[in-house]
Every structure is written in structure tokens, then in C-alpha cells.
Amino acid sequence: MAAKKKATRKTGRKSPAIGKGAASTGAPAVNLESGPPQTSGSFGIETTGRMIVTFLDPSKAGVKGALAAMKNQAGVSRVSHARDFGAAFSMAEAETSDALVFDELGIAVMTGTPDQLSAMESFAPSGSANVIVEPEYMNFAFPEGLDDDLGERPESGESPPPAADALGVPSLAYLRGYRDALDQLVRSLSGGPGPAGAAAASFDATAASFADTATSTWGLKATKVLSAKTNGSGIKVAVLDTGFDLNHPDFVGRTVQTGSFISGETVQDGNGHGTHCIGVSCGPVNPGLGPRYGIASGAQIFAGKVLSNAGRGGDAGILAGINWALQNGCQVISMSLGRRVQQGEAPQTNYQTAGSRALAAGCLIVAAAGNDSNRPFVTIPVSSPANAGTIAAVAAIDRFLQVASFSNSGINPNGGEINFAGPGVDVHSAWPIPIRLRSISGTSMATPHVAGIAALVASEKSTFRGLQLYQELRRRARRLALPAADVGNGLVQV
């Protein structure tokens, strides 16, 4: 999300409320911290050929008027509404209609003929017909970039990464492992953080380090989950990802609502990423094997499949998942997904608006900042959709409370600041059977820590919803002596 100069979501800054006028009229909302929204850039990893249409007036009359203008100018006549399908909604509707409207968000995906799409482009720069038109991008569970393996560490029994390619050039994974080994050696000899954080203990001057034990993972200790007053009961948490292993033994007896927004695929997780994230955010207190790894064990789980088993999905499916979560009254939405953005690129209007309208509905969206960096050599801006000013962006830290080498940073001046940091290195959680449990790394793993803790806080504070819930999380965060661009308000805490 944004750089310091725009003061869009910065550590310790006063957070203005989103005005009622903005929520009711559909006007662009201010960011979680402060500052105006920015229009979207056009750079992306991959586009789908479809368009995302944001209605600036989300009222029924406003959407109706905009659709009429779209029909007159671009021949958009076959329009479907997600609300008309209820639980039977399928993304296949987007393939049979000129436009599919997500009514909770006041946003639509347009799948028209080349002539229709070309005609719609004239709306984009002017905002005429009270709409903003943007291309639909592809998003990934393992964002492409310098750390496209999501920083995974090999499990016991797995083969280590190759040391070099066919030409003898050392691989990135090998170099990372070599660097991490040196850092670990320095830490063990010095009894504290490694070189990158030698002068960067927390503000309370504690040289903290954490480790997995027989009873719980290091992340639950670092975030004080073990001393939580509640278990998240009464709170609905939507995890929008690659789905969920409905047969996982650690979740027997739990109520799990499901929805798939990937055509031709059920919610059953054929990837593993979604199951891992649900495990962290909402896993059990007493799993059948190994230490506790879950946070909001009493929360109701909403597993939305917005990425395929290959870990890919367009903006339309993600927005459909957000729309579904709001229809079901979810108070927290967790999204460990995204696409790499260009330096200087502003957030997409559709995600900025979706985040704003979610906040107005009493729901906080948290999203992964991305894993494209290769610190200390390369630092990459916060990914989309986490770079939207109305969505909380989460960075990853290790058990020494240092920034993970792959974690992206809030270096873009037009949107893209970090809001929180969460445990994101060697995170142990659920994995589809027969593997059952696995430890992996990434801002994807840090994000469900924030989501799960948000559920605990929302359960403890029954009136804290949306922006107020975000402000309470910010108040409780442990300030770290690290740049706000890297860790935002600090380490999320119960």
C-alpha cells in the first residue's frame, strides 16, 4: 500500500473514519489510515480479456442507470445478478452473460464480444456513466516473482532445492538457503537477531525469539494467542483461497460453509494453500497430531475457492468471493493471494471500492503483501489487492521478529503501505490428506494470523466491526524497531 508521503496507512497515524457519504453514494473511500484513493494503473502480470466495472453509485437506481448507459453505448444487454442465484450462484454465469453484477459490492465483471469490450474502454478514462472500467488480472496463490515458491522450506524427507542450474549458476533457492544458514549461525553465536536486525529489537528492548514446541507453534506464542480471552465464537471468517480439504481429521465436527468461484472445480482443495491458511486462522486447539497451530478455533469457517487447484484465479472470482462473504455476514475476510505490481502503480479502483464497501458492512479484509522481494538485494512493492487502501496489508516476519527476506514493502507512493506484520516463516499448519500437516513460509501464512486474531478481538469486543476492528488491532499491535514500510503498525497481538 502506500508510501509515507501520502500517509495512506502508516504506523501510528490517526485513522479517519470512512464517511457515510462515501459509503452511501459509492464515492471513492479514504484509506484505512488517511488520504484519497488513487486510480488504477494498467501494469499487471496477466490479464484475462474481461473487464471489471465499478459502479460509483452502488444503489439499485445507480446501477440500473449505469447498466442502461452500458447497453446504449456498448450493447451490454444480457445482465445477471449474483443475488438472484443465492447459494446456487456459479461463476459460469459470467461466461453466459455480457455482465455479471456482484450486488453487495456494486461491481460487475463484463464478458462481452470484442466490440463490446472495446466500446466499454471509452468509459475508463472519463468515469462517464458513473462507472470505472479496468482490466481483469490474474492472481496467484504463489505470486510470480523472485520468490515464486512462496519461500517454502523443504519438509523432512523432501529433496532440497538444486544448488545450480545446468550452466552452473547458483539457484536463487540455494543462495537463500546459504544466506539463511549464515544468519542463523550469527544468531546462535550472538544470542539474538541476525545482522539485518542487530539494532532492531522491539521498542520494549526485548530481544525476542520464539520456537515451535510440543504444545504450540512459534507464531501463536509471538502473537499471544495462547492467552486469548475468547476462541472466536460468534464470528464468521471467510478464507478466499484454493479451497479446503473437507476430509481433514483436525476439523471433524466443525461447521464449514463452502462456495466455489472457479468454474468446473469444487471447493475441495487440490492445492494445499487454502487448507494451510484455514488451519492457521481457524484451526483447532487440540489437533490430533503435533502442536496447536490454529487461532480462532470457535469461529465459523467460510471456505471460498477463488483460486484453482493450480493456484490461479481472476479478479472476478475473488470479487465474487468477497460478495459471497458479505452476503453471509462474515466479519473477517482473509486473502492470501495476489499479483505483482509495478513500482509507482496505484491500486485498482475495484478492490479499493470492495474494501470500502466491506468496511461499511462491518467486515475487515486482510490480504498478503506478497513474496516478490529478495532482501537485502531487491525490495518489491506490496502486491494487489493488498495495496488497496481499504484492505489491510500483511507482511511476514520470522521467529526473531525480523522481516522475512521475501516480504514486500510499502514503497509505492500511490497506494501500497503495510498495515501489520505476522508470523510468516516456517509456519506449521494443516495440509490436505495424506500429508495432513506441513510447514511453509510466505506473507500468505502471516495473513491468516492477522485474520484469526481479528476474529478473536471481534468476539471479545462484540461491537467492534469493520474500521473499528482495524483500529483496535492497530492499537494492540506490538511496535517493532523496524521501518514502518516493512512492518506497518507492528506485530499483530491478541
C-alpha positions as CSV (number, residue, x, y, z in Angstrom):
1,M,0.0,0.0,0.0
2,A,1.3,3.4,0.1
3,A,4.5,5.3,0.9
4,K,5.0,7.6,3.8
5,K,4.5,10.8,1.9
6,K,0.9,10.1,1.1
7,A,0.2,8.9,4.6
8,T,-2.3,6.4,3.4
9,R,-1.9,3.7,6.0
10,K,1.1,4.5,8.3
11,T,2.2,3.4,11.6
12,G,0.7,5.3,14.5
13,R,-1.1,7.8,12.2
14,K,-4.6,8.9,13.1
15,S,-7.2,6.9,11.1
16,P,-10.1,8.9,9.8
17,A,-13.5,7.2,9.6
18,I,-14.9,6.4,6.2
19,G,-17.6,9.0,5.7
20,K,-21.2,7.9,5.5
21,G,-21.5,9.8,2.3
22,A,-18.8,7.8,0.7
23,A,-20.4,4.5,1.7
24,S,-23.9,5.5,0.6
25,T,-23.1,7.2,-2.7
26,G,-20.3,4.9,-3.8
27,A,-17.8,7.8,-3.9
28,P,-14.2,6.5,-3.5
29,A,-13.4,6.0,0.1
30,V,-10.4,7.2,2.1
31,N,-7.8,4.6,3.0
32,L,-7.7,2.8,6.4
33,E,-5.1,5.3,7.6
34,S,-5.7,8.5,5.6
35,G,-5.5,10.0,2.2
36,P,-7.5,9.8,-1.0
37,P,-7.7,6.7,-3.2
38,Q,-5.9,6.5,-6.5
39,T,-7.0,5.3,-9.9
40,S,-5.6,2.0,-11.1
41,G,-2.6,1.6,-13.3
42,S,-2.5,-0.8,-16.3
43,F,0.5,-2.9,-15.5
44,G,-0.1,-6.5,-14.4
45,I,1.2,-10.0,-14.6
46,E,-1.5,-11.3,-16.8
47,T,-4.9,-10.2,-17.9
48,T,-7.9,-12.3,-18.8
49,G,-9.5,-10.2,-21.5
50,R,-12.5,-9.4,-19.4
51,M,-13.2,-6.1,-17.7
52,I,-14.2,-5.2,-14.1
53,V,-16.8,-2.4,-13.9
54,T,-17.1,-0.4,-10.6
55,F,-20.4,1.4,-10.2
56,L,-19.7,4.7,-8.4
57,D,-23.3,4.8,-7.2
58,P,-24.0,1.3,-5.9
59,S,-27.7,1.9,-5.2
60,K,-30.2,0.0,-7.3
61,A,-31.1,3.1,-9.2
62,G,-27.4,4.0,-9.7
63,V,-26.5,0.5,-11.0
64,K,-29.7,0.5,-13.2
65,G,-28.8,3.8,-14.8
66,A,-25.2,2.7,-15.4
67,L,-26.3,-0.5,-17.0
68,A,-28.7,1.4,-19.3
69,A,-25.8,3.6,-20.4
70,M,-23.6,0.5,-21.0
71,K,-26.4,-1.0,-23.1
72,N,-26.8,2.1,-25.2
73,Q,-23.1,2.6,-25.7
74,A,-21.7,-1.0,-25.8
75,G,-24.7,-3.2,-26.4
76,V,-24.5,-4.8,-22.9
77,S,-27.9,-6.4,-22.7
78,R,-27.5,-9.8,-21.1
79,V,-27.0,-8.9,-17.4
80,S,-27.1,-11.4,-14.5
81,H,-27.1,-10.5,-10.7
82,A,-25.4,-12.7,-8.2
83,R,-28.1,-12.1,-5.7
84,D,-30.7,-13.8,-7.9
85,F,-28.8,-17.1,-7.6
86,G,-28.3,-17.3,-3.9
87,A,-26.4,-20.4,-2.8
88,A,-26.7,-21.8,-6.4
89,F,-24.5,-19.0,-7.8
90,S,-21.8,-20.1,-10.1
91,M,-19.0,-18.2,-11.9
92,A,-20.3,-20.0,-15.1
93,E,-22.9,-17.1,-15.2
94,A,-20.0,-14.8,-16.0
95,E,-19.4,-16.8,-19.1
96,T,-23.0,-16.7,-20.4
97,S,-23.8,-13.1,-19.6
98,D,-22.5,-9.8,-21.0
99,A,-22.2,-8.7,-17.4
100,L,-22.5,-10.3,-14.0
101,V,-23.2,-7.9,-11.1
102,F,-22.0,-8.5,-7.6
103,D,-24.7,-6.6,-5.8
104,E,-23.1,-6.4,-2.4
105,L,-20.2,-4.6,-3.9
106,G,-21.7,-2.6,-6.7
107,I,-19.1,-4.2,-9.0
108,A,-19.6,-6.3,-12.2
109,V,-17.4,-8.4,-14.4
110,M,-18.0,-7.9,-18.1
111,T,-17.6,-10.8,-20.5
112,G,-18.7,-9.4,-23.9
113,T,-17.7,-9.5,-27.5
114,P,-14.5,-7.8,-28.6
115,D,-16.6,-4.9,-30.0
116,Q,-18.5,-4.5,-26.7
117,L,-15.3,-4.6,-24.6
118,S,-13.7,-2.0,-27.0
119,A,-16.8,0.2,-26.6
120,M,-16.5,0.0,-22.9
121,E,-13.0,1.3,-22.9
122,S,-14.3,4.8,-23.5
123,F,-15.8,4.8,-20.1
124,A,-12.5,4.0,-18.3
125,P,-10.6,7.4,-18.5
126,S,-13.7,9.6,-18.1
127,G,-15.7,7.8,-15.5
128,S,-18.7,8.5,-17.6
129,A,-22.0,6.7,-16.9
130,N,-20.8,6.7,-13.3
131,V,-18.6,3.7,-13.7
132,I,-14.8,3.0,-13.7
133,V,-13.7,0.2,-16.1
134,E,-10.5,-1.7,-15.5
135,P,-8.9,-4.9,-17.0
136,E,-9.3,-8.1,-15.0
137,Y,-6.0,-9.5,-13.8
138,M,-4.9,-13.0,-12.9
139,N,-3.9,-13.6,-9.2
140,F,-1.9,-16.4,-7.7
141,A,-1.5,-18.4,-4.5
142,F,2.2,-18.4,-5.2
143,P,2.7,-14.9,-6.7
144,E,5.2,-14.9,-9.6
145,G,8.4,-13.1,-8.8
146,L,11.7,-13.6,-7.1
147,D,10.1,-15.9,-4.5
148,D,7.6,-17.7,-6.6
149,D,7.9,-20.8,-4.5
150,L,6.4,-18.7,-1.6
151,G,9.6,-19.2,0.4
152,E,8.8,-22.8,1.1
153,R,11.3,-24.8,3.2
154,P,11.7,-28.5,2.4
155,E,9.9,-30.8,4.9
156,S,11.7,-33.7,6.4
157,G,12.3,-36.3,3.7
158,E,11.9,-33.9,0.8
159,S,14.7,-33.2,-1.6
160,P,16.5,-29.8,-1.1
161,P,16.5,-27.3,-3.9
162,P,19.1,-27.7,-6.6
163,A,22.3,-25.9,-5.9
164,A,22.8,-24.7,-9.5
165,D,21.2,-24.8,-12.9
166,A,22.6,-26.6,-16.0
167,L,25.1,-23.8,-16.6
168,G,26.4,-24.0,-13.1
169,V,24.8,-20.7,-12.0
170,P,23.7,-21.0,-8.3
171,S,20.0,-21.1,-7.9
172,L,18.1,-18.4,-6.0
173,A,16.8,-21.0,-3.5
174,Y,20.3,-22.2,-2.9
175,L,21.6,-18.7,-2.3
176,R,18.7,-18.0,0.0
177,G,19.4,-21.1,2.0
178,Y,23.1,-20.2,2.2
179,R,22.3,-16.7,3.4
180,D,19.7,-18.1,5.9
181,A,22.3,-20.5,7.3
182,L,24.8,-17.7,7.8
183,D,22.1,-15.6,9.5
184,Q,21.2,-18.5,11.8
185,L,24.9,-19.0,12.7
186,V,25.3,-15.3,13.6
187,R,22.1,-15.5,15.7
188,S,23.2,-18.6,17.6
189,L,26.6,-17.1,18.3
190,S,25.3,-13.7,19.4
191,G,22.2,-14.9,21.2
192,G,19.9,-12.6,19.4
193,P,18.7,-11.3,16.0
194,G,21.0,-11.7,13.0
195,P,22.8,-8.9,11.0
196,A,19.7,-7.5,9.5
197,G,18.1,-6.8,12.8
198,A,21.1,-6.5,15.2
199,A,20.0,-3.0,16.2
200,A,16.3,-3.6,15.7
201,A,14.9,-5.3,18.8
202,S,11.3,-4.4,19.7
203,F,10.6,-1.0,21.2
204,D,10.4,-2.5,24.7
205,A,14.1,-3.5,24.2
206,T,13.3,-7.2,24.4
207,A,15.5,-9.4,22.2
208,A,12.7,-11.8,21.4
209,S,12.9,-15.2,19.7
210,F,10.3,-17.9,19.5
211,A,10.2,-21.6,18.6
212,D,7.7,-24.4,17.9
213,T,7.2,-26.6,20.9
214,A,5.2,-29.8,21.6
215,T,2.2,-27.6,22.6
216,S,2.1,-24.8,20.1
217,T,3.7,-23.1,17.1
218,W,6.0,-20.2,17.5
219,G,3.6,-17.8,15.8
220,L,0.9,-18.4,18.5
221,K,3.4,-17.5,21.2
222,A,4.7,-14.4,19.4
223,T,1.1,-13.1,18.9
224,K,0.0,-14.0,22.4
225,V,-2.8,-16.3,21.1
226,L,-2.3,-18.7,24.0
227,S,-3.6,-16.0,26.4
228,A,-6.7,-15.1,24.4
229,K,-9.9,-14.5,26.3
230,T,-12.1,-15.9,23.6
231,N,-11.9,-18.6,20.8
232,G,-13.7,-16.5,18.1
233,S,-17.1,-17.9,18.7
234,G,-19.9,-16.0,17.1
235,I,-17.6,-14.7,14.3
236,K,-17.7,-15.7,10.7
237,V,-14.3,-15.9,8.9
238,A,-14.1,-16.2,5.2
239,V,-10.8,-17.6,3.8
240,L,-10.7,-16.9,0.0
241,D,-8.1,-19.2,-1.5
242,T,-7.7,-22.6,-3.2
243,G,-10.5,-24.2,-1.1
244,F,-10.3,-26.6,1.8
245,D,-9.8,-30.3,2.5
246,L,-13.3,-31.2,3.7
247,N,-11.9,-34.5,4.9
248,H,-9.2,-33.2,7.1
249,P,-9.4,-35.0,10.5
250,D,-8.5,-31.9,12.5
251,F,-11.8,-30.3,11.5
252,V,-14.2,-33.1,12.2
253,G,-17.4,-31.7,13.7
254,R,-16.6,-28.1,12.6
255,T,-19.2,-26.2,10.6
256,V,-17.7,-25.2,7.3
257,Q,-19.7,-23.2,4.7
258,T,-18.3,-23.5,1.2
259,G,-18.5,-21.8,-2.1
260,S,-16.5,-22.3,-5.3
261,F,-16.0,-19.4,-7.7
262,I,-13.8,-21.4,-10.1
263,S,-15.7,-22.9,-13.0
264,G,-15.5,-26.7,-13.1
265,E,-13.9,-27.1,-9.7
266,T,-15.4,-27.9,-6.3
267,V,-14.2,-26.4,-3.1
268,Q,-12.1,-29.5,-2.3
269,D,-8.6,-28.2,-2.1
270,G,-6.3,-29.8,-4.7
271,N,-3.5,-27.4,-4.0
272,G,-3.0,-27.2,-0.2
273,H,-2.5,-23.5,0.1
274,G,-6.1,-22.8,1.2
275,T,-6.2,-25.6,3.8
276,H,-3.0,-24.3,5.3
277,C,-4.4,-20.8,5.6
278,I,-7.7,-22.0,7.1
279,G,-5.6,-24.1,9.6
280,V,-3.8,-21.1,10.8
281,S,-6.8,-18.7,11.1
282,C,-9.4,-21.2,12.4
283,G,-7.6,-24.4,13.3
284,P,-8.3,-26.5,16.4
285,V,-6.9,-26.0,19.9
286,N,-6.1,-29.7,20.2
287,P,-5.2,-31.2,16.8
288,G,-4.9,-34.9,16.5
289,L,-1.2,-34.8,15.8
290,G,1.5,-32.3,16.8
291,P,1.3,-28.8,18.4
292,R,-1.6,-26.4,18.3
293,Y,-1.4,-24.3,15.1
294,G,-4.9,-22.7,14.9
295,I,-6.1,-19.4,16.3
296,A,-9.9,-18.8,16.2
297,S,-11.0,-22.4,17.0
298,G,-14.5,-21.3,17.7
299,A,-15.1,-19.2,14.6
300,Q,-17.4,-20.4,11.8
301,I,-15.4,-21.1,8.7
302,F,-16.4,-19.9,5.2
303,A,-14.1,-21.6,2.7
304,G,-14.3,-19.8,-0.7
305,K,-12.5,-21.2,-3.6
306,V,-11.3,-18.3,-5.7
307,L,-8.1,-19.8,-6.9
308,S,-7.9,-23.0,-8.9
309,N,-6.1,-26.2,-7.9
310,A,-3.2,-24.8,-9.9
311,G,-3.3,-21.7,-7.7
312,R,-4.6,-19.3,-10.3
313,G,-7.7,-17.1,-10.4
314,G,-9.0,-13.8,-11.9
315,D,-10.2,-10.7,-10.1
316,A,-13.8,-11.6,-10.9
317,G,-13.7,-14.8,-8.8
318,I,-12.1,-13.0,-5.9
319,L,-14.7,-10.2,-6.0
320,A,-17.4,-12.9,-6.2
321,G,-15.9,-14.5,-3.1
322,I,-15.9,-11.1,-1.3
323,N,-19.5,-10.6,-2.4
324,W,-20.5,-14.1,-1.1
325,A,-18.8,-13.5,2.3
326,L,-20.7,-10.2,2.7
327,Q,-24.0,-11.9,1.8
328,N,-23.3,-14.4,4.6
329,G,-22.5,-11.7,7.1
330,C,-18.8,-12.5,7.6
331,Q,-16.9,-10.1,9.8
332,V,-13.4,-11.0,8.6
333,I,-12.1,-12.0,5.1
334,S,-8.6,-13.4,4.7
335,M,-7.0,-13.4,1.2
336,S,-3.5,-14.9,0.9
337,L,-3.3,-14.2,-2.8
338,G,-2.3,-11.5,-5.3
339,R,-0.4,-10.3,-8.3
340,R,2.9,-8.4,-8.5
341,V,2.5,-4.7,-9.2
342,Q,4.9,-2.2,-10.9
343,Q,6.8,0.3,-8.8
344,G,4.6,3.5,-8.8
345,E,1.5,1.6,-9.8
346,A,-1.7,2.7,-7.9
347,P,-4.3,0.3,-6.5
348,Q,-7.2,-1.0,-8.6
349,T,-10.4,1.0,-8.1
350,N,-12.4,-2.2,-7.8
351,Y,-10.5,-3.5,-4.8
352,Q,-10.4,-0.1,-3.2
353,T,-14.1,0.1,-3.5
354,A,-14.7,-3.5,-2.4
355,G,-12.7,-2.9,0.7
356,S,-14.6,0.3,1.4
357,R,-18.0,-1.3,1.0
358,A,-16.9,-4.3,3.1
359,L,-15.9,-1.9,5.9
360,A,-19.2,-0.2,5.7
361,A,-20.9,-3.6,6.0
362,G,-18.9,-4.3,9.2
363,C,-16.3,-6.6,7.6
364,L,-12.5,-6.2,7.6
365,I,-10.5,-7.7,4.7
366,V,-6.9,-8.6,5.2
367,A,-4.5,-9.6,2.4
368,A,-1.0,-10.8,1.8
369,A,1.6,-8.2,0.9
370,G,3.4,-10.5,-1.5
371,N,6.6,-12.5,-1.7
372,D,8.5,-10.9,-4.6
373,S,11.3,-9.3,-2.6
374,N,14.8,-10.7,-2.2
375,R,16.2,-8.8,0.7
376,P,18.6,-7.2,1.1
377,F,19.2,-7.0,-2.6
378,V,15.7,-6.3,-4.0
379,T,12.6,-4.9,-2.4
380,I,9.3,-5.0,-4.3
381,P,6.1,-3.0,-3.7
382,V,3.0,-4.5,-1.9
383,S,1.0,-6.7,-4.3
384,S,-2.6,-6.2,-5.4
385,P,-5.2,-6.5,-3.9
386,A,-3.4,-5.8,-0.6
387,N,-2.2,-2.5,-2.0
388,A,-5.8,-1.1,-1.8
389,G,-6.1,1.5,0.9
390,T,-9.2,-0.1,2.4
391,I,-7.7,-3.6,2.7
392,A,-5.2,-4.4,5.5
393,A,-1.8,-5.5,4.0
394,V,0.2,-8.1,6.0
395,A,4.0,-8.5,5.9
396,A,5.9,-11.6,7.1
397,I,8.4,-11.8,9.9
398,D,10.5,-14.6,11.3
399,R,10.7,-16.1,14.8
400,F,13.4,-13.4,15.6
401,L,10.9,-10.7,14.7
402,Q,12.8,-9.7,11.7
403,V,11.4,-9.1,8.2
404,A,11.3,-12.1,6.0
405,S,13.6,-11.9,3.1
406,F,10.8,-12.4,0.6
407,S,8.3,-9.9,2.2
408,N,7.2,-7.0,0.0
409,S,7.4,-3.4,1.3
410,G,5.3,-0.3,1.3
411,I,7.4,1.7,-1.1
412,N,4.8,2.8,-3.7
413,P,3.8,6.5,-3.3
414,N,0.3,6.0,-4.7
415,G,-1.0,3.2,-2.6
416,G,0.6,0.1,-1.1
417,E,1.6,0.5,2.6
418,I,2.0,-2.3,5.1
419,N,-0.5,-2.3,7.9
420,F,0.6,-5.3,10.1
421,A,3.2,-7.9,10.3
422,G,2.5,-11.6,11.2
423,P,4.5,-14.8,11.6
424,G,5.3,-15.9,8.1
425,V,8.5,-18.1,8.2
426,D,8.3,-21.9,8.8
427,V,4.7,-21.8,9.7
428,H,3.2,-25.2,10.7
429,S,-0.4,-25.9,9.8
430,A,-2.9,-28.2,8.1
431,W,-2.4,-29.7,4.7
432,P,-4.6,-31.9,2.6
433,I,-4.6,-35.6,3.4
434,P,-2.5,-37.7,3.2
435,I,0.2,-35.2,4.1
436,R,-2.0,-33.7,6.9
437,L,0.5,-31.2,8.3
438,R,3.2,-29.0,6.7
439,S,5.4,-26.1,7.4
440,I,5.8,-23.4,4.7
441,S,6.6,-19.7,4.6
442,G,5.2,-16.6,3.0
443,T,3.1,-13.5,3.6
444,S,0.3,-16.0,2.8
445,M,1.0,-17.6,6.2
446,A,1.3,-14.2,8.0
447,T,-2.2,-13.1,6.7
448,P,-4.3,-15.8,8.4
449,H,-2.5,-15.0,11.7
450,V,-4.0,-11.5,11.4
451,A,-7.4,-12.8,10.3
452,G,-7.6,-15.3,13.2
453,I,-6.6,-12.7,15.7
454,A,-9.1,-10.2,14.2
455,A,-11.8,-12.9,14.9
456,L,-10.7,-13.3,18.5
457,V,-10.8,-9.5,19.0
458,A,-14.2,-9.2,17.3
459,S,-15.5,-12.0,19.5
460,E,-14.2,-10.3,22.6
461,K,-15.4,-6.8,21.5
462,S,-18.9,-7.5,20.2
463,T,-19.4,-4.0,18.8
464,F,-16.0,-3.7,17.1
465,R,-16.6,-4.3,13.4
466,G,-15.1,-3.0,10.2
467,L,-12.9,0.1,10.6
468,Q,-13.3,0.0,14.4
469,L,-12.0,-3.6,14.5
470,Y,-9.0,-2.5,12.4
471,Q,-8.3,0.4,14.7
472,E,-8.3,-1.9,17.7
473,L,-5.9,-4.3,16.0
474,R,-3.7,-1.4,15.4
475,R,-3.9,-0.2,19.0
476,R,-2.9,-3.7,20.2
477,A,-0.1,-4.3,17.7
478,R,3.4,-4.7,19.1
479,R,5.6,-1.9,17.7
480,L,8.8,-3.1,16.2
481,A,12.0,-1.2,15.8
482,L,11.8,-1.8,12.0
483,P,10.8,0.5,9.2
484,A,7.0,1.1,9.0
485,A,7.3,0.5,5.3
486,D,8.2,-3.1,6.2
487,V,6.0,-3.9,9.2
488,G,3.4,-1.1,9.4
489,N,1.9,-0.8,12.8
490,G,3.8,-3.8,14.0
491,L,3.3,-7.4,15.0
492,V,-0.4,-8.3,15.4
493,Q,-1.3,-9.2,19.0
494,V,-4.2,-10.6,20.9
